[in-house]
Amino acid sequence: MAGQVAKLIEELQQLLTHTLTALDRFDDEALDDPSRPGEILRDLLNDVIEEDRIQTGNLIAARSRLKARQTGEMHRLMAETLRARADLIATLIGLPDDLAEMSIADQPRTIQAAVQDALDRQRGVLNALAERANSGRRRDS
């Protein structure tokens, strides 16, 4: 089962990346372009967002009924890592490139440097995980 769930997560992540990349090619005017009847982009996106929220609620309720709550610390940390990274990415969406080199208020570093620090910390985690995997300290699914 973990393999099937892992595939679902991977597909959700990949499709999200492709969608965000495709959306970034358009401006706000494309949101209401009636080029295809019944397929206003704004409506399609709002439907996807709302459906994701509905399904999230449904899955939380189902996990609760099945007593399949996210109780493990590793899984909780994985979920929190995803939420934190999504928040970081969300703050960057729509930021003009020329502002990436601006200093962050009350800090000597730039937005670019702050994000690079986050990437470097993530690489550190990946390196630590690789070391543990090589030493045989991992859970096999």
Contacts in CASP RR format, 6 or more apart in sequence:
PFRMAT RR
TARGET T0000
AUTHOR 0000-0000-0000
METHOD contacts of the structure
MODEL  1
MAGQVAKLIEELQQLLTHTLTALDRFDDEALDDPSRPGEILRDLLNDVIE
EDRIQTGNLIAARSRLKARQTGEMHRLMAETLRARADLIATLIGLPDDLA
EMSIADQPRTIQAAVQDALDRQRGVLNALAERANSGRRRDS
2 141 0 8 1.000
3 141 0 8 1.000
6 141 0 8 1.000
20 93 0 8 1.000
23 45 0 8 1.000
26 41 0 8 1.000
30 41 0 8 1.000
31 40 0 8 1.000
31 41 0 8 1.000
31 42 0 8 1.000
31 45 0 8 1.000
32 40 0 8 1.000
32 41 0 8 1.000
32 42 0 8 1.000
33 40 0 8 1.000
33 41 0 8 1.000
34 40 0 8 1.000
62 68 0 8 1.000
63 69 0 8 1.000
63 70 0 8 1.000
70 76 0 8 1.000
70 79 0 8 1.000
85 122 0 8 1.000
88 115 0 8 1.000
88 118 0 8 1.000
92 111 0 8 1.000
92 115 0 8 1.000
95 111 0 8 1.000
99 111 0 8 1.000
100 110 0 8 1.000
100 111 0 8 1.000
100 112 0 8 1.000
100 115 0 8 1.000
101 110 0 8 1.000
101 111 0 8 1.000
101 112 0 8 1.000
102 110 0 8 1.000
102 111 0 8 1.000
103 109 0 8 1.000
103 110 0 8 1.000
104 110 0 8 1.000
104 111 0 8 1.000
104 114 0 8 1.000
107 114 0 8 1.000
109 117 0 8 1.000
132 138 0 8 1.000
END
